[in-house]
Amino acid sequence: MEQEDKSLIDGKIEELKFDIEKLNEQKFVNLLIEIIVSITLNELNEKSD
């Protein structure tokens, strides 16, 4: 039973690590999108002046 509990805990830890990694990747992608949009808007604004 103890080994089974350890396996379940280890499995849950791996699942949480994966979820955290995916969340961090999504945050990074969102940050890159914000940067690209900001740069693009600044360039468009400069061209219109």
N, CA, C, O and CB atoms as a CASP TS submission, in Angstrom:
PFRMAT TS
TARGET T0000
AUTHOR 0000-0000-0000
METHOD Language model
MODEL 1
PARENT N/A
ATOM      1  N   MET     1       0.821  -1.199   0.000  1.00  0.00           N
ATOM      2  CA  MET     1       0.000   0.000   0.000  1.00  0.00           C
ATOM      3  C   MET     1       0.865   1.264   0.000  1.00  0.00           C
ATOM      4  O   MET     1       0.544   2.246  -0.669  1.00  0.00           O
ATOM      5  CB  MET     1      -0.934  -0.002   1.209  1.00  0.00           C
ATOM      6  N   GLU     2       1.955   1.226   0.751  1.00  0.00           N
ATOM      7  CA  GLU     2       2.841   2.386   0.830  1.00  0.00           C
ATOM      8  C   GLU     2       3.460   2.693  -0.532  1.00  0.00           C
ATOM      9  O   GLU     2       3.569   3.857  -0.917  1.00  0.00           O
ATOM     10  CB  GLU     2       3.943   2.149   1.871  1.00  0.00           C
ATOM     11  N   GLN     3       3.864   1.656  -1.258  1.00  0.00           N
ATOM     12  CA  GLN     3       4.451   1.840  -2.589  1.00  0.00           C
ATOM     13  C   GLN     3       3.414   2.413  -3.553  1.00  0.00           C
ATOM     14  O   GLN     3       3.726   3.257  -4.393  1.00  0.00           O
ATOM     15  CB  GLN     3       5.005   0.501  -3.132  1.00  0.00           C
ATOM     16  N   GLU     4       2.176   1.939  -3.417  1.00  0.00           N
ATOM     17  CA  GLU     4       1.096   2.430  -4.268  1.00  0.00           C
ATOM     18  C   GLU     4       0.834   3.919  -4.002  1.00  0.00           C
ATOM     19  O   GLU     4       0.630   4.695  -4.935  1.00  0.00           O
ATOM     20  CB  GLU     4      -0.190   1.606  -4.033  1.00  0.00           C
ATOM     21  N   ASP     5       0.842   4.307  -2.728  1.00  0.00           N
ATOM     22  CA  ASP     5       0.658   5.715  -2.366  1.00  0.00           C
ATOM     23  C   ASP     5       1.782   6.568  -2.936  1.00  0.00           C
ATOM     24  O   ASP     5       1.545   7.658  -3.455  1.00  0.00           O
ATOM     25  CB  ASP     5       0.595   5.877  -0.839  1.00  0.00           C
ATOM     26  N   LYS     6       3.010   6.059  -2.834  1.00  0.00           N
ATOM     27  CA  LYS     6       4.166   6.800  -3.361  1.00  0.00           C
ATOM     28  C   LYS     6       4.041   6.967  -4.871  1.00  0.00           C
ATOM     29  O   LYS     6       4.352   8.031  -5.406  1.00  0.00           O
ATOM     30  CB  LYS     6       5.489   6.075  -3.011  1.00  0.00           C
ATOM     31  N   SER     7       3.592   5.930  -5.554  1.00  0.00           N
ATOM     32  CA  SER     7       3.414   6.013  -7.002  1.00  0.00           C
ATOM     33  C   SER     7       2.349   7.045  -7.363  1.00  0.00           C
ATOM     34  O   SER     7       2.517   7.811  -8.312  1.00  0.00           O
ATOM     35  CB  SER     7       3.035   4.640  -7.573  1.00  0.00           C
ATOM     36  N   LEU     8       1.251   7.064  -6.602  1.00  0.00           N
ATOM     37  CA  LEU     8       0.194   8.037  -6.858  1.00  0.00           C
ATOM     38  C   LEU     8       0.692   9.461  -6.621  1.00  0.00           C
ATOM     39  O   LEU     8       0.408  10.370  -7.402  1.00  0.00           O
ATOM     40  CB  LEU     8      -1.022   7.748  -5.971  1.00  0.00           C
ATOM     41  N   ILE     9       1.439   9.639  -5.534  1.00  0.00           N
ATOM     42  CA  ILE     9       1.990  10.958  -5.216  1.00  0.00           C
ATOM     43  C   ILE     9       2.974  11.392  -6.295  1.00  0.00           C
ATOM     44  O   ILE     9       2.923  12.529  -6.765  1.00  0.00           O
ATOM     45  CB  ILE     9       2.681  10.943  -3.835  1.00  0.00           C
ATOM     46  N   ASP    10       3.872  10.487  -6.689  1.00  0.00           N
ATOM     47  CA  ASP    10       4.844  10.806  -7.737  1.00  0.00           C
ATOM     48  C   ASP    10       4.143  11.159  -9.048  1.00  0.00           C
ATOM     49  O   ASP    10       4.551  12.081  -9.755  1.00  0.00           O
ATOM     50  CB  ASP    10       5.804   9.625  -7.954  1.00  0.00           C
ATOM     51  N   GLY    11       3.092  10.419  -9.359  1.00  0.00           N
ATOM     52  CA  GLY    11       2.331  10.692 -10.575  1.00  0.00           C
ATOM     53  C   GLY    11       1.680  12.062 -10.529  1.00  0.00           C
ATOM     54  O   GLY    11       1.683  12.798 -11.517  1.00  0.00           O
ATOM     55  N   LYS    12       1.120  12.400  -9.373  1.00  0.00           N
ATOM     56  CA  LYS    12       0.470  13.703  -9.217  1.00  0.00           C
ATOM     57  C   LYS    12       1.500  14.830  -9.300  1.00  0.00           C
ATOM     58  O   LYS    12       1.231  15.875  -9.894  1.00  0.00           O
ATOM     59  CB  LYS    12      -0.290  13.772  -7.874  1.00  0.00           C
ATOM     60  N   ILE    13       2.678  14.621  -8.708  1.00  0.00           N
ATOM     61  CA  ILE    13       3.746  15.623  -8.777  1.00  0.00           C
ATOM     62  C   ILE    13       4.152  15.860 -10.231  1.00  0.00           C
ATOM     63  O   ILE    13       4.309  17.006 -10.652  1.00  0.00           O
ATOM     64  CB  ILE    13       4.972  15.177  -7.940  1.00  0.00           C
ATOM     65  N   GLU    14       4.322  14.789 -10.993  1.00  0.00           N
ATOM     66  CA  GLU    14       4.687  14.930 -12.405  1.00  0.00           C
ATOM     67  C   GLU    14       3.598  15.666 -13.180  1.00  0.00           C
ATOM     68  O   GLU    14       3.891  16.495 -14.042  1.00  0.00           O
ATOM     69  CB  GLU    14       4.940  13.552 -13.034  1.00  0.00           C
ATOM     70  N   GLU    15       2.343  15.358 -12.868  1.00  0.00           N
ATOM     71  CA  GLU    15       1.222  16.023 -13.528  1.00  0.00           C
ATOM     72  C   GLU    15       1.227  17.523 -13.215  1.00  0.00           C
ATOM     73  O   GLU    15       1.011  18.349 -14.102  1.00  0.00           O
ATOM     74  CB  GLU    15      -0.116  15.387 -13.090  1.00  0.00           C
ATOM     75  N   LEU    16       1.472  17.865 -11.960  1.00  0.00           N
ATOM     76  CA  LEU    16       1.523  19.272 -11.562  1.00  0.00           C
ATOM     77  C   LEU    16       2.703  19.991 -12.215  1.00  0.00           C
ATOM     78  O   LEU    16       2.573  21.136 -12.647  1.00  0.00           O
ATOM     79  CB  LEU    16       1.617  19.389 -10.037  1.00  0.00           C
ATOM     80  N   LYS    17       3.849  19.319 -12.285  1.00  0.00           N
ATOM     81  CA  LYS    17       5.016  19.912 -12.951  1.00  0.00           C
ATOM     82  C   LYS    17       4.699  20.208 -14.412  1.00  0.00           C
ATOM     83  O   LYS    17       5.054  21.265 -14.933  1.00  0.00           O
ATOM     84  CB  LYS    17       6.242  18.971 -12.849  1.00  0.00           C
ATOM     85  N   PHE    18       4.027  19.264 -15.068  1.00  0.00           N
ATOM     86  CA  PHE    18       3.651  19.438 -16.466  1.00  0.00           C
ATOM     87  C   PHE    18       2.694  20.619 -16.617  1.00  0.00           C
ATOM     88  O   PHE    18       2.849  21.443 -17.518  1.00  0.00           O
ATOM     89  CB  PHE    18       3.008  18.152 -17.018  1.00  0.00           C
ATOM     90  N   ASP    19       1.696  20.694 -15.719  1.00  0.00           N
ATOM     91  CA  ASP    19       0.731  21.797 -15.768  1.00  0.00           C
ATOM     92  C   ASP    19       1.420  23.144 -15.562  1.00  0.00           C
ATOM     93  O   ASP    19       1.107  24.116 -16.250  1.00  0.00           O
ATOM     94  CB  ASP    19      -0.361  21.599 -14.708  1.00  0.00           C
ATOM     95  N   ILE    20       2.352  23.201 -14.620  1.00  0.00           N
ATOM     96  CA  ILE    20       3.090  24.441 -14.354  1.00  0.00           C
ATOM     97  C   ILE    20       3.926  24.827 -15.569  1.00  0.00           C
ATOM     98  O   ILE    20       3.993  26.000 -15.936  1.00  0.00           O
ATOM     99  CB  ILE    20       3.994  24.285 -13.108  1.00  0.00           C
ATOM    100  N   GLU    21       4.562  23.840 -16.188  1.00  0.00           N
ATOM    101  CA  GLU    21       5.372  24.103 -17.376  1.00  0.00           C
ATOM    102  C   GLU    21       4.508  24.648 -18.510  1.00  0.00           C
ATOM    103  O   GLU    21       4.901  25.600 -19.184  1.00  0.00           O
ATOM    104  CB  GLU    21       6.096  22.824 -17.828  1.00  0.00           C
ATOM    105  N   LYS    22       3.342  24.057 -18.725  1.00  0.00           N
ATOM    106  CA  LYS    22       2.437  24.519 -19.780  1.00  0.00           C
ATOM    107  C   LYS    22       1.957  25.938 -19.489  1.00  0.00           C
ATOM    108  O   LYS    22       1.858  26.764 -20.396  1.00  0.00           O
ATOM    109  CB  LYS    22       1.232  23.567 -19.917  1.00  0.00           C
ATOM    110  N   LEU    23       1.657  26.216 -18.218  1.00  0.00           N
ATOM    111  CA  LEU    23       1.216  27.553 -17.831  1.00  0.00           C
ATOM    112  C   LEU    23       2.318  28.578 -18.076  1.00  0.00           C
ATOM    113  O   LEU    23       2.057  29.666 -18.591  1.00  0.00           O
ATOM    114  CB  LEU    23       0.791  27.573 -16.356  1.00  0.00           C
ATOM    115  N   ASN    24       3.539  28.233 -17.711  1.00  0.00           N
ATOM    116  CA  ASN    24       4.667  29.137 -17.939  1.00  0.00           C
ATOM    117  C   ASN    24       4.901  29.368 -19.427  1.00  0.00           C
ATOM    118  O   ASN    24       5.210  30.484 -19.844  1.00  0.00           O
ATOM    119  CB  ASN    24       5.936  28.579 -17.293  1.00  0.00           C
ATOM    120  N   GLU    25       4.754  28.316 -20.227  1.00  0.00           N
ATOM    121  CA  GLU    25       4.899  28.464 -21.675  1.00  0.00           C
ATOM    122  C   GLU    25       3.831  29.406 -22.221  1.00  0.00           C
ATOM    123  O   GLU    25       4.117  30.251 -23.069  1.00  0.00           O
ATOM    124  CB  GLU    25       4.812  27.091 -22.375  1.00  0.00           C
ATOM    125  N   GLN    26       2.599  29.259 -21.733  1.00  0.00           N
ATOM    126  CA  GLN    26       1.509  30.111 -22.206  1.00  0.00           C
ATOM    127  C   GLN    26       1.739  31.563 -21.802  1.00  0.00           C
ATOM    128  O   GLN    26       1.480  32.478 -22.582  1.00  0.00           O
ATOM    129  CB  GLN    26       0.165  29.617 -21.657  1.00  0.00           C
ATOM    130  N   LYS    27       2.226  31.770 -20.581  1.00  0.00           N
ATOM    131  CA  LYS    27       2.531  33.134 -20.134  1.00  0.00           C
ATOM    132  C   LYS    27       3.629  33.745 -21.000  1.00  0.00           C
ATOM    133  O   LYS    27       3.567  34.927 -21.340  1.00  0.00           O
ATOM    134  CB  LYS    27       2.958  33.137 -18.648  1.00  0.00           C
ATOM    135  N   PHE    28       4.632  32.946 -21.356  1.00  0.00           N
ATOM    136  CA  PHE    28       5.726  33.427 -22.198  1.00  0.00           C
ATOM    137  C   PHE    28       5.211  33.804 -23.584  1.00  0.00           C
ATOM    138  O   PHE    28       5.578  34.846 -24.128  1.00  0.00           O
ATOM    139  CB  PHE    28       6.828  32.359 -22.312  1.00  0.00           C
ATOM    140  N   VAL    29       4.367  32.960 -24.146  1.00  0.00           N
ATOM    141  CA  VAL    29       3.789  33.240 -25.462  1.00  0.00           C
ATOM    142  C   VAL    29       2.961  34.524 -25.403  1.00  0.00           C
ATOM    143  O   VAL    29       3.044  35.362 -26.301  1.00  0.00           O
ATOM    144  CB  VAL    29       2.915  32.050 -25.945  1.00  0.00           C
ATOM    145  N   ASN    30       2.165  34.675 -24.343  1.00  0.00           N
ATOM    146  CA  ASN    30       1.357  35.887 -24.201  1.00  0.00           C
ATOM    147  C   ASN    30       2.237  37.130 -24.094  1.00  0.00           C
ATOM    148  O   ASN    30       1.915  38.174 -24.662  1.00  0.00           O
ATOM    149  CB  ASN    30       0.450  35.780 -22.971  1.00  0.00           C
ATOM    150  N   LEU    31       3.338  37.018 -23.372  1.00  0.00           N
ATOM    151  CA  LEU    31       4.273  38.136 -23.247  1.00  0.00           C
ATOM    152  C   LEU    31       4.874  38.489 -24.607  1.00  0.00           C
ATOM    153  O   LEU    31       4.963  39.664 -24.964  1.00  0.00           O
ATOM    154  CB  LEU    31       5.392  37.795 -22.242  1.00  0.00           C
ATOM    155  N   LEU    32       5.284  37.474 -25.363  1.00  0.00           N
ATOM    156  CA  LEU    32       5.825  37.727 -26.702  1.00  0.00           C
ATOM    157  C   LEU    32       4.788  38.404 -27.597  1.00  0.00           C
ATOM    158  O   LEU    32       5.117  39.317 -28.356  1.00  0.00           O
ATOM    159  CB  LEU    32       6.296  36.413 -27.344  1.00  0.00           C
ATOM    160  N   ILE    33       3.551  37.959 -27.507  1.00  0.00           N
ATOM    161  CA  ILE    33       2.481  38.566 -28.308  1.00  0.00           C
ATOM    162  C   ILE    33       2.305  40.031 -27.924  1.00  0.00           C
ATOM    163  O   ILE    33       2.177  40.894 -28.793  1.00  0.00           O
ATOM    164  CB  ILE    33       1.149  37.796 -28.120  1.00  0.00           C
ATOM    165  N   GLU    34       2.300  40.310 -26.622  1.00  0.00           N
ATOM    166  CA  GLU    34       2.173  41.699 -26.167  1.00  0.00           C
ATOM    167  C   GLU    34       3.315  42.563 -26.692  1.00  0.00           C
ATOM    168  O   GLU    34       3.097  43.696 -27.120  1.00  0.00           O
ATOM    169  CB  GLU    34       2.137  41.757 -24.636  1.00  0.00           C
ATOM    170  N   ILE    35       4.520  42.030 -26.657  1.00  0.00           N
ATOM    171  CA  ILE    35       5.686  42.778 -27.143  1.00  0.00           C
ATOM    172  C   ILE    35       5.561  43.053 -28.637  1.00  0.00           C
ATOM    173  O   ILE    35       5.792  44.176 -29.085  1.00  0.00           O
ATOM    174  CB  ILE    35       6.991  42.003 -26.852  1.00  0.00           C
ATOM    175  N   ILE    36       5.199  42.040 -29.404  1.00  0.00           N
ATOM    176  CA  ILE    36       5.070  42.192 -30.857  1.00  0.00           C
ATOM    177  C   ILE    36       3.976  43.201 -31.197  1.00  0.00           C
ATOM    178  O   ILE    36       4.166  44.059 -32.059  1.00  0.00           O
ATOM    179  CB  ILE    36       4.764  40.831 -31.520  1.00  0.00           C
ATOM    180  N   VAL    37       2.844  43.099 -30.529  1.00  0.00           N
ATOM    181  CA  VAL    37       1.741  44.030 -30.789  1.00  0.00           C
ATOM    182  C   VAL    37       2.150  45.451 -30.421  1.00  0.00           C
ATOM    183  O   VAL    37       1.860  46.397 -31.154  1.00  0.00           O
ATOM    184  CB  VAL    37       0.477  43.616 -29.999  1.00  0.00           C
ATOM    185  N   SER    38       2.818  45.596 -29.297  1.00  0.00           N
ATOM    186  CA  SER    38       3.259  46.922 -28.852  1.00  0.00           C
ATOM    187  C   SER    38       4.228  47.548 -29.857  1.00  0.00           C
ATOM    188  O   SER    38       4.090  48.718 -30.215  1.00  0.00           O
ATOM    189  CB  SER    38       3.925  46.827 -27.469  1.00  0.00           C
ATOM    190  N   ILE    39       5.195  46.772 -30.303  1.00  0.00           N
ATOM    191  CA  ILE    39       6.160  47.272 -31.290  1.00  0.00           C
ATOM    192  C   ILE    39       5.449  47.643 -32.590  1.00  0.00           C
ATOM    193  O   ILE    39       5.722  48.690 -33.176  1.00  0.00           O
ATOM    194  CB  ILE    39       7.258  46.216 -31.562  1.00  0.00           C
ATOM    195  N   THR    40       4.548  46.790 -33.033  1.00  0.00           N
ATOM    196  CA  THR    40       3.811  47.041 -34.271  1.00  0.00           C
ATOM    197  C   THR    40       2.981  48.315 -34.163  1.00  0.00           C
ATOM    198  O   THR    40       2.976  49.134 -35.082  1.00  0.00           O
ATOM    199  CB  THR    40       2.906  45.850 -34.607  1.00  0.00           C
ATOM    200  N   LEU    41       2.279  48.484 -33.041  1.00  0.00           N
ATOM    201  CA  LEU    41       1.469  49.685 -32.854  1.00  0.00           C
ATOM    202  C   LEU    41       2.340  50.936 -32.794  1.00  0.00           C
ATOM    203  O   LEU    41       1.969  51.979 -33.333  1.00  0.00           O
ATOM    204  CB  LEU    41       0.634  49.568 -31.580  1.00  0.00           C
ATOM    205  N   ASN    42       3.482  50.835 -32.147  1.00  0.00           N
ATOM    206  CA  ASN    42       4.401  51.981 -32.092  1.00  0.00           C
ATOM    207  C   ASN    42       4.899  52.349 -33.482  1.00  0.00           C
ATOM    208  O   ASN    42       4.975  53.529 -33.823  1.00  0.00           O
ATOM    209  CB  ASN    42       5.592  51.672 -31.173  1.00  0.00           C
ATOM    210  N   GLU    43       5.237  51.355 -34.280  1.00  0.00           N
ATOM    211  CA  GLU    43       5.707  51.619 -35.645  1.00  0.00           C
ATOM    212  C   GLU    43       4.607  52.243 -36.494  1.00  0.00           C
ATOM    213  O   GLU    43       4.860  53.175 -37.258  1.00  0.00           O
ATOM    214  CB  GLU    43       6.203  50.323 -36.302  1.00  0.00           C
ATOM    215  N   LEU    44       3.393  51.733 -36.360  1.00  0.00           N
ATOM    216  CA  LEU    44       2.273  52.299 -37.115  1.00  0.00           C
ATOM    217  C   LEU    44       1.994  53.731 -36.680  1.00  0.00           C
ATOM    218  O   LEU    44       1.689  54.595 -37.501  1.00  0.00           O
ATOM    219  CB  LEU    44       1.015  51.441 -36.937  1.00  0.00           C
ATOM    220  N   ASN    45       2.101  53.965 -35.396  1.00  0.00           N
ATOM    221  CA  ASN    45       1.873  55.308 -34.868  1.00  0.00           C
ATOM    222  C   ASN    45       2.937  56.282 -35.374  1.00  0.00           C
ATOM    223  O   ASN    45       2.626  57.424 -35.711  1.00  0.00           O
ATOM    224  CB  ASN    45       1.863  55.284 -33.334  1.00  0.00           C
ATOM    225  N   GLU    46       4.178  55.835 -35.425  1.00  0.00           N
ATOM    226  CA  GLU    46       5.267  56.683 -35.922  1.00  0.00           C
ATOM    227  C   GLU    46       5.097  56.982 -37.411  1.00  0.00           C
ATOM    228  O   GLU    46       5.373  58.097 -37.854  1.00  0.00           O
ATOM    229  CB  GLU    46       6.627  56.008 -35.673  1.00  0.00           C
ATOM    230  N   LYS    47       4.647  56.003 -38.178  1.00  0.00           N
ATOM    231  CA  LYS    47       4.462  56.194 -39.617  1.00  0.00           C
ATOM    232  C   LYS    47       3.317  57.164 -39.905  1.00  0.00           C
ATOM    233  O   LYS    47       3.354  57.897 -40.894  1.00  0.00           O
ATOM    234  CB  LYS    47       4.195  54.850 -40.302  1.00  0.00           C
ATOM    235  N   SER    48       2.311  57.166 -39.050  1.00  0.00           N
ATOM    236  CA  SER    48       1.157  58.035 -39.285  1.00  0.00           C
ATOM    237  C   SER    48       1.445  59.486 -38.909  1.00  0.00           C
ATOM    238  O   SER    48       0.703  60.386 -39.306  1.00  0.00           O
ATOM    239  CB  SER    48      -0.042  57.530 -38.499  1.00  0.00           C
ATOM    240  N   ASP    49       2.501  59.719 -38.159  1.00  0.00           N
ATOM    241  CA  ASP    49       2.850  61.095 -37.749  1.00  0.00           C
ATOM    242  C   ASP    49       3.500  61.875 -38.838  1.00  0.00           C
ATOM    243  O   ASP    49       3.847  63.040 -38.640  1.00  0.00           O
ATOM    244  CB  ASP    49       3.757  61.077 -36.566  1.00  0.00           C
TER
END
